[in-house]
C-alpha cells in the first residue's frame, strides 16, 4: 500500500472547492457464497464538496473511452453497489440494472459502529479497528483518523476517518484501498451513473424493485418468448451461443438461467436478497 496517500496534500485539498477526492478500492467478492475463490475488480469512491458516489471503475472507463473516441459502448455493473448520497449523509440513492431497464431507489442506511482500541500500522498510517452489522452481515473496518473523510466503500461510512480496509466476517466482500488522487473538477457521472449510457434511471421503490427482480427470474427470456409467439415458432434465436428453434428449447434455457440466478444470489445486503422459487 506504499504511497497510496499523501496526507499533507489531502489536508490542504480538503478546503478547496470544485474538486473530487478519488479513492480506489480493490474489491474481492464471491458471486456464490459456497465457492472458495473471489472475483476481483476496482471500485471508485468519489468525494466532492456536495456529494459522495461509489461505483465500479469499469463504468468510468467505458464512459471515458466513449467520449475520447466518439464511441457508443455500454457497460452493465452487476455488483449492486452503485450509490450516491449528499455529503455527510446516510440517505442513499441506489442504481441498478434489472431486465432491460435501469432504475434508482432511495434508502436510509444508518451505520452504528463500535470502535475498538485495536490499532495497526500500514506503511506510515495508523489504522483503528471498528465493527458493525449492516445488510445482514457483520463487518470489520480499519480506518485512518488522519484522513478527514467520514467515508468508505459502498454505504459503510460514518467513522471518524477514511476506511482503508473493510470485510465481512465470512469474507464474501473484501475491500482494500489501493490508490488515491485529486481531480481538478467535480467528476461528471451523468452518462453512466444517473443514467446508464443512454438509459436514464427510472425512480422506483424497494417493493417495485423486488417485483421486477422476480419478474425477470420467472421469465428471463420474455422478449425472446414474445418474438416466438409473434412468429408462430418459426424464428431462430441465439442465447449464450446456442441456437434456439422452439419454445421447448427456450423453456430449457429458462430453467438453466434460473439455476444460475439462484446460484449467484449473494448480494452485499444479504438481508434484502430475493427469495427465488424453484419450479
Secondary structure, DSSP 8 states (H G I E B T S, - for coil): -TTS--HHHHHHHTT-SS-EEEEEEEEEE-SSTT-S--EEEEEEEEEESSEEEEEEHHHHHHHHHHHHHT--------SS-EEEEETT--EEEEEEEETTEEEEEEEE-----EEEEEEEEETTEEEEEEEEEETTEEEEEEEETTS-----STT---SSSEEEEEEETT-SEEEEEEEEEEESS----TTTTSEETTEE-EE--HHHHHHHHHHHHHTTTHHHHHHHHHTTT---EEETTEEE-SHHHHHHHHHHHHHHHHHT---SSGGG-------
